[in-house]
């Protein structure tokens, strides 16, 4: 994933494992499923200061806890997902 990001390519969407296993180019390979935290691949973390309404922050924290993530991790993932879905022109 690091090389994909460094080369400026979009992160590929996940696909069912069966789709990959039925691909003749990779027949007989050994498979493993891993979760990749894309926010950790974006380089060194930098502290920023933002202002959010308390209600929004409460909902972010609640969702992060439910997902086993941190506030920063959840916000980073959400921002990356948004940017990928709304690309900026050339």
C-alpha positions as CSV (number, residue, x, y, z in Angstrom):
1,X,0.0,0.0,0.0
2,X,2.9,2.4,0.7
3,X,4.1,2.1,-2.8
4,X,0.6,2.6,-4.2
5,X,0.3,5.8,-2.2
6,X,3.8,7.0,-3.0
7,X,3.1,6.4,-6.7
8,X,0.0,8.6,-6.5
9,X,-2.4,5.8,-7.3
10,X,-5.7,5.4,-5.6
11,X,-6.1,2.7,-2.9
12,X,-7.9,-0.2,-4.6
13,X,-11.4,-1.1,-3.3
14,X,-11.5,-4.3,-1.3
15,X,-12.9,-7.4,-3.0
16,X,-14.2,-10.7,-1.8
17,X,-11.4,-13.2,-1.3
18,X,-13.2,-15.7,-3.6
19,X,-12.8,-13.3,-6.5
20,X,-9.0,-13.3,-6.1
21,X,-8.8,-17.1,-5.4
22,X,-10.6,-17.7,-8.7
23,X,-8.1,-15.6,-10.7
24,X,-5.9,-18.1,-12.7
25,X,-2.9,-15.8,-12.5
26,X,-2.7,-16.5,-8.8
27,X,-3.9,-20.0,-8.6
28,X,-2.4,-22.0,-5.8
29,X,-1.1,-19.0,-3.8
30,X,-1.4,-18.9,-0.1
31,X,-3.9,-16.3,1.2
32,X,-4.1,-14.2,4.3
33,X,-6.5,-11.4,5.2
34,X,-5.1,-8.3,6.9
35,X,-6.4,-5.0,7.9
36,X,-4.3,-2.0,6.8
37,X,-4.6,1.2,8.7
38,X,-4.0,3.7,5.8
39,X,-3.6,6.6,8.2
40,X,-0.4,5.0,9.5
41,X,1.0,4.9,5.9
42,X,0.8,8.6,5.3
43,X,4.1,9.5,6.9
44,X,5.0,11.2,10.1
45,X,2.0,12.4,12.2
46,X,1.7,16.2,12.6
47,X,-0.4,17.8,15.3
48,X,-3.2,20.2,14.1
49,X,-5.7,22.3,16.0
50,X,-9.3,22.2,14.8
51,X,-12.6,23.4,16.2
52,X,-15.7,21.2,16.2
53,X,-19.1,21.4,17.8
54,X,-19.3,19.4,21.0
55,X,-22.0,17.2,19.6
56,X,-19.9,16.3,16.6
57,X,-16.9,15.6,18.7
58,X,-19.1,13.4,21.0
59,X,-20.3,11.4,18.0
60,X,-16.8,11.0,16.6
61,X,-15.5,9.7,20.0
62,X,-18.4,7.3,20.3
63,X,-17.8,5.9,16.8
64,X,-14.0,5.7,17.4
65,X,-14.6,3.7,20.7
66,X,-17.1,1.4,19.0
67,X,-14.6,0.7,16.2
68,X,-11.6,0.3,18.6
69,X,-9.9,3.4,17.1
70,X,-8.7,6.7,18.3
71,X,-10.3,10.1,17.5
72,X,-7.3,11.0,15.4
73,X,-7.3,7.6,13.6
74,X,-11.0,7.8,12.8
75,X,-10.7,11.4,11.5
76,X,-7.7,10.5,9.4
77,X,-9.4,7.5,7.8
78,X,-12.6,9.6,7.2
79,X,-10.6,12.4,5.6
80,X,-8.7,10.0,3.4
81,X,-11.9,8.3,2.3
82,X,-13.5,11.7,1.5
83,X,-10.5,12.9,-0.5
84,X,-10.4,9.7,-2.5
85,X,-14.1,10.0,-3.3
86,X,-13.9,13.7,-4.2
87,X,-10.6,14.1,-6.2
88,X,-9.2,17.5,-6.9
89,X,-8.6,18.3,-10.5
90,X,-5.2,18.3,-12.2
